[in-house]
Amino acid sequence: MQALELFLQKAAAFLKNKEKFLFFIKGLVALFLLYYLISSIGFHKTYLVFAGADIVFLAAALILMPLNITFQFLKWKQFATNCLGEQNNKVIFYSLISGMASGAVTPGRIGELSGRFLVMSDKNVLDVTAATLIDKMISFFVIVVVGFYAMLAFLGKVYMIPVFLLSALAVLFFSVNIFLFLMIFSDIFWKEWLRTFLKSNKITAPVYDRLQTVRLLNKKILLKNLFYSLLNYAVFISQFALLVAAFSQQVNFFSYWFAGSLMFFTKSLIPGISPGELGVREATSIYYLSYFSVADAAAFNASLSIYLINILLPSLLSFFVLFKKTGNA
């Protein structure tokens, strides 16, 4: 009886912590999605496809991982150096990989916010948060723009949507993007319009006075970040194509790039329902790659491997680097 009471007390204390409870639920969602997908494909079949992967393509995707991290580092360095005043490349790198470790197990990788601040705790938490959000938003912008046009092509090819309607949507989206590009990458937007808006609001006015990041942003910093975001996007799309080729034993890179842009676009629009988007990424990959004659098992393994290579593996390495750094401190 005492053991039961103790268990119930612990369960009640756990449930009181909503954040832990929500994370627990989303973890169960991820496990359920992965289990459902693997069982639908077949455990044995999934394993055989994984074991029979082309080593050359698999190694090529793995070799691109450091390049992926390099571009992410250069992206983050623009804000860390110019807006946060951090000149030490080691600190910038540690904050990046700390964010990777925290984001690896959180929906939408929201944990990157706290992870980066953990290393840069001497900075203003609002500045680090704002810089991280803007950094992620630019990456999101690239994924959405490329993915949207890929989606238009997909809808026209698969669902026979009339060309005139797709063209109208393409022109409209292009016009909106040009407007947003000119606005966001304009010093006037950050130094005048946004400043006026934030300072005129009673809630945001005190925040703006403490927010150095927004005040120091300029077109040059944003354009450099956008450039590295495009390179970063090209790398992980190429990794995805290489992984599909490795597991499918077929070479059709253009189709795999196309499917990858659709997958990342769709995944980015779905609210974070599982840590690291596990299950969501795999399901969308299976759906889109099925139109390019890629077996479900190959699509599943490719999408799971992109997570293992680009998120989980760097996160494990980051734990080692940060542990070593702490031990030497």
Secondary structure, 3 states (H helix, E strand, C coil): CHHHHHHHHHHHHHHHCHHHHHHHHHHHHHHHHHHHHHHHHCHHHHHHHHHCCCHHHHHHHHHHHHHHHHHHHHHHHHHHHHCCCCCCHHHHHHHHHHHHHHHCCCHHHCCHHHHHHHHCCCCCHHHHHHHHHHHHHHHHHHHHHHHHHHHHHHHHHHCCCCHHHHHHHHHHHHHHHHHHHHHHCCHHHHHHHHHHHHHHCCCCHHHHHHCHHHHHCCHHHHHHHHHHHHHHHHHHHHHHHHHHHHHHCCCCHHHHHHHHHHHHHHHHHCCCCCHHHCCHHHHHHHHHHHHHCCCHHHHHHHHHHHHHHHHHHHHHHHHHHHHHHHHHC
